Structure formats: C-alpha cells, structure tokens
C-alpha cells in the first residue's frame, strides 16, 4: 500500500516502515559518529524501548558501546488496511541494524506493568545475558492495570488547585488560541501518580535484584523534565509533576538498593523539551517547543533525542569522573535549554505569538517536521509515492 500521514489531533494514525527504519538509521549514524563510549554498559535492559528517549538509549548503548540489549515495549502490529505503530517499525529497524553489526538484540512486546512481562524479561536475561549492568526506565503510558489489584488507572494532564489558562497551538492547523484546563481532583492526581510515578520502576528493580540479575555496580536511569515557568502549571506543578516527584522518590529508594549491590546507583536525568508522542499531547508545551527550537537552532545548541542521550551517556553517566548532580541529586542535560539567555528569549517571544505571526516568530515548521519523523515521514531517500509492505513481523 501507499502510506501517507493521517493526522488526528496530536497523533498521526499511520506510520511508514521504511521511513521509521531510516529515522532509526539517522540516530545510529549520529551515535557512531561520536565514537566509542569508553567504559560503557555491556548488557542493558531498556523498559520503554521503542520510541523517544528509550529508543535513543537503546541505540546509544548498542552502537556507542557495543551493548547487548533487551527491549521491552507495548506496540501494535499492522492489521488489514492499517499500519503498525511507529514503535513496531522502529524496533524492527533497530533490531536488523543491531544484528547486522553482530550485536545481541531481543524484544518483548507487551504490558511492561504486568507481572507476566516482567517474568518474561527476567527469564530472557537469565537465559541469554546472565545479568544486566544498566536498566533504563522510559515508559510513557496513559493507563496502567495494576498488577496486584487489577484496578485500571488513567493519567491526566491537568493543573492542580485552580484552572489554568494560557496560549497553545494546534500544530497541524497552525492556529494559536487560548486554552483553559480545569484542575484535577484528588482521584485523578492519585491515578496519574500510579501510572507515571515510580512504583513500577521499583517493582522492576526489586524483581531483578531478587532474581540476582543485576551485575555488581549496575546502574539505573529514569527520565524526567522540569522546564521553564511558563509550563509549570501544566507540567512541574501539575499532575505530571506530582508523578515525577514520585519518580524521584523511587530513584532514591532504588539508589540505596543498588549501592548495596556492589556500589551501583540510580538517578533521574532531566532532559530537554523535545517533540515526542508524549509531549505533543500536553497543552501549551508544543508552542513552547516551537519557540525554543527557533532560539536554540539559531544558537547552534539544539539537540534531538539521539544527541541528548549520547551526550548524557558519554559526558555524564560513563564519564571518567562520573555524573554531575544538581542539589536534588539529578543529572541535568536540559542545561542548554535552561540557560538564562535562552529562557529570556522565549519569554520575549511568547506574549506576541499569534496565528498570524506563528510562522515567523517560532519554528513551527521544524516542529511539524520532527513530529512527522516520529511516524517515519519526511525522511530523505524514501519514495513516499511507492508501494510498501506494511505487514512486517517483529524480529
């Protein structure tokens, strides 16, 4: 079939298999261009490995330090008349490239919150790897079926305490408007923490430790975001922010566990705002990203997922001196984004952005380009008018 992008709201409901493979190939090329990450990990479990920062982590450890990788994710295969999700095609592209390079790469597709998928992952590690020396936790899910209670919890993207009104943009139509979001109630806050907080990360690490599948000195990383004050009501001080606070609580607990396991460590990496499937769903944030991209590209400091994670691993996690932490014990690779001059420039542009000025005052074109790339569209060298086979088995 000929596959074209079909956008509905903040998601594209089609994905191009060849384009997704090419996108992964771009990330692989970047990581390889930066050379070997000395003393990098060799056996890595990535939970949430098929898109965004999780996929970038898998690419970085595989092609930056020759690591064997086990990827866990929840993606949908193609159906009659319907393409697979981009993460499905991303993983096929990654796995083929890893195998061609002589690297171990295996995949588990299913609900990472479930006891069943955890058991499958533990068995694969025991059978194939023995132990892992790095666990990356990068899940982004709107819902969680709790493995102990069977209750279904759904996360919300809402402020807390009072309604929040600010500018936002329809990135597809290019319309800037004002949005008001009603505050979350106590149940919604609790559900969001259950889905997006640190409990599941703790469950994974506890299961790995109990099964003695963590190598001495093993590390674990989860990803977070803080951002500027303009996004705080919907992010840092909203339901997501409360969940991220719980993720930081879990990091401290897991860090103690790993320190007792041969001197390992666990921590949060605070990353830059980027176009991802998750960030596209958050009101206000896409407009901020479009402004940020314009400023950082002009300064030559813009980074995408692959650039961020390669820098994180090479200059922080596996640097000879080890990572640098802020006062809360987090690693910050949002440092370039949060430079005072960058944020001052954002604050100067924000009030004047309208539908009419959007194209000139922001990088909305760059936002759209990056958004489509998430689904395999807009990649150089791909004939998007050619027939392509959408039904591809997972490697």
N, C-alpha and C positions, 0 to 999 in steps of 0.2 A: 504494500500500500504506500501511497504518497502521504507523508506525515507533515502536517503544518501545525504551528502553535495555535491552540484554542484556549484563550484566557477567560476565566470566570472569576471575577473579584480579584483576590490576591493570590490566585493559584492558576497554573497552567495545567489543563487536564490531559494534555498529550506530552509525550517525550520521544525524542529521536535517538534510536540506539547508536547509530554511527556518530552522531553529534555528542552524545554523552561520553562515548569512548574517547573522542577527540579532546573533550574537556579534561577528562582524567589524564590524557596524554600530555596536555599542557602543564598540568601540575607535576607530573613525573619529570618532565623536561626541566622545569624550574628547580626542583629538588636536586636532580643530578648535576645541574649547572653550578650548584653551590658546593659540590664536593662532599666527601665523606664526613659524617658527624662522628668524630672520634669518641670512643668510649660510649657509643650509643647503645640502645637496647637491642637484644637479640631474639627475644621471644615475647610477643606482645599480644595482649587481648584488647580489642577495641570494641566497646559496647556503644552502639550507635555509629556504625562504621560506613554507612552507605552514602551520606551526603555531608556537606558543610565541614565543620571543624573536625568531626570524627573521621570522615573520609580523608581530609588533608593530613590528619595524624597518621593514618594507615599508610598513605603514600610516602610521608616523610620518613617513617621508621623503616619501611621496606626499601626504598630507593636511596635513603640517606645513610642507613647503617646496616643494610642487608638483613633486616629482621624477618623472622618468620612471623606471620600474623594470622590470628583467628579473628574474624569479623562477625559480630552479632548485630542484627538489624531486623526490621519488620517492613518488608516491601511486597508489593502486589505484582504478580506476573501478568503478562498480557492475556486478554480474552478475545473472543471473536469480535472484531471491529473496534478493539480498544487496546491502546498501547500499555505496556507495563509502566510502573512508576520510574522516575529517573534514577532512583537509588538502585533499582534492579539492574538497569543497564550500566550504571556507574560501576557496580560491583563486578559485573561480567568483564567490563573493560579493564578494571584493575587486576582481576584475577588472571586474565590472559597475559597481561603485561608482566605480572609477577612470575608466573610460571615460565614465560619466555626467558626471564632473567635468572631462572634456576632457583627461585625463592618459594618457600612453603607459603601457601595462602589458602585457607579454608574458610567456609562461610556457614553460618547458621541463621536461617531465616525464620523468625517467629517472635513472639512477645517476650522481650527481654525482662519484663516484670515478673514473668511466670516462673514457678519452681521447675517446670519441665525444661524450659530453655536453659536455665542455669545448670541443670543436671547434664544436659547435652554438652554444654560448653566445658564443664568440668571433666567430663569423660574424654572429650577431644583433647584437652590439654594433657590429661594423664596419659593417654594413649600415644599422642604424637609429639608432645613437647616436653613432658616431664614436669616443668614448672614455667612460670612466666616472670619476667623481670620488670614489666611495665603493664599497668592496666589504665586505659584511657576510658573515662566515663563521659559520653557525649550524647545522651538521649535527649530528644526533643519530641515529646508526645502530648497530644491534647487530652488523653484519658489513660487511666490505669485501673485494671482489675486487680484488686489487692490479693496477693497470693495466699494470705492467711484467712481473710474474711470472705473473699469472693465479692465484696462490695465494689461497685463501679464508681470511680471518682473522675470528675471532669474539671480541667483547669479553666480559668477565665483570665482575660486580660483587662483588669479593671483597676481604678484608683481605690483608695481606702479612705473612709471618713466623710468625703464630700464629693459631689460631682466635679468632673474635670473638663474644662473647655479650652481648646487650643486649635491651631491650624493642623490640617492634614492634607494629603494629596491622594487623589485617585491616580495611581501611577500609570494605569492603562489609558485613561481618558485625558490625563493632564489637567484635571480640574482641582484647584485649591479651594478648600472650603473649611468651615469651622465645624468641629465635632464636639459634642458633649457626651461624656461617658458617665453613667451612673455608678456610684460606688458599690463595691462588693459587700455582700452580707457575710456574717461570720462563717456560715457553712461553705460559701464559695472560697473564702480565704483558706479554710482548713483543707478543702478539696484540692486547691491549687498547690498547697504545700505537700500534700500526699503524692500528687503526680510529679511535681517538678522539684521537690526538695531532695534531701539527702538520704532518706530511708533506704531506697532501693540500692544506691551505691554502697551503703553499709552492708546490706544483705549480700551483695555480690562479693565484697571483700571478706566478709565473715565466712562465707561458704568456701572461698578459695583458701583462706587461712586454715579452716577446719580440715580441709582435704589435703593440706600441706602442699599446695600447688603454687605457692608464692616463693620465688627464689630469695635467698638471703639478700637483703638490701633492696628488694623490689620497691618500685615507686608507683604511685597512682595519681592521676591528674583529672580534675573535672574543670569545665569551662564556665565562665560567668561573664557578666557585663555590668558596668556601672553607668557610664555615660555622663552627659552634661545635665545641668539643672533643668533645661528645657524639656527633658524626657522623664524627669524623676517622678512626677505624679503618676504616670502610667507605667513606669518601669521600677526604678530603685525604691520608691516609696509605695508602689502598688502591689498587687497580688504576686507578680513575678518576683519583685524584690524581696518580699517576705519569704518566698520559696527559696530564693538564692541565699538568704540568711541561713536557712536551714541546711542548705548545701555546705555552707562554710562551717556550721556546727559539725556536720558529718565529716568534713575534712579533718577537723581537729581530732575527732574520735578515731578515724582511720589512721591518721598520722601516728597516734600512740600505738595502735596495733602494729604498724609497720616498723616503728622504731624498736619494738620488742622482737621483731623478726629480722635480726641481723642488721639493724641500722637503716632501714628503709624510711620513706617519708611519703606523705600525701599532702597535696595542696591544691588550691584553686588558681587557675590562670585567668586573669581578667583580660579579655581580648577586645579588639577593635570592633566598632559597628560595621557590619557588612551586609550585603544583600544575601539573605538566605531565605529558605521557605518559611522558617520560623519568624524572622524579623519582618517579613513582608506582611504578616498578619497583625502586627501591632500598630494601632493608630498613632499618628504623629511621627513615629520613628522613620518611616520611608522618606518623609520630607526632610528630616534632619540628615539622613544619609545622603540624599541628593545634594544638599548644600555642602556637607562635609567632603564628598567626593570632589566637588569642584575646587575646593580650597586645597586639599591635600594633593591632588593631581597637579595643580599649579605649582605647588612647593616641591614636587618630586618625592613626596613621602607616603603616597598611597600604597597600601598593601591589600592583597586579597587573602583568601583562606590559606592557600599554599604558602605564600610569603610569610604570613603571620606565624604559622605553625613551624615552618622551617627555622625561622628566627628564634622562636621560643625554645625549640629543642637544641639548636646549635649554640646559642649565646646565653641560654639560661639553664635549662634542665641538665644538659650534658656538658656545660662549660667546665673547664678545669677547676674553676673556683666555686662551681655550683650556682644555683639560682640566687637572685637578689629578691628579697621580700619587702613589701611595704609594712607599715605599722600593724596591719591586721594579719600579716603572715601570708599575703597573696603575692603572686608574681604578676607583674604588670607589663603586658605587651600592647596595652592601649596607650602607652606613653606618648607616641607621636600624635595620636588623636587628641589627647588631653593637654597638649602644650597650650599655654595661655594665649599665645598669638593665634592659634587655630580656633580656639573657642571664642575668642574676641571677634574673629572674622565671621564665625557662624552667627553670633549674637547680633552683629551688624547687618547681616543679610536677612535674618529671619523675619523681622517686622514688615519688611517691604515686599515679601514674596506674594504674588497674586497669580491667578491663572494666566494673565497676560504676560507677566514678567518671568514665569517659571522657567522657560527655555533658556533665557539669558542669565538669570541670577543663580541657577542651580545646574547640576549635571544630571538632569532628569534623563537625558539620552544615555548617559553612562549607566544609570540605574536600570533602565529598561534593558540595555544590552546585557548587563550582568544577570538580571532576572531571567532572561531567555536562555542564557548559557546554562543556568541550573537545570534546564529541561532539554539541553542538547541542541539548542537553536542558535544560529548566528556564528557558528564556528567556521573558520577558514578551511577551505578544501573540501567541504561537504556539499554535494549536489542535493539541495532540498527539493528539487523537482523530480528526482529519480525515485523509482520504486524501491522500497526497503522492506526487509522481513522483520516484522515486529515481534514475532514469537521466537524468543531465544531462551534456551534452558540455562538455569543458573549453574555456573561452573562449580 
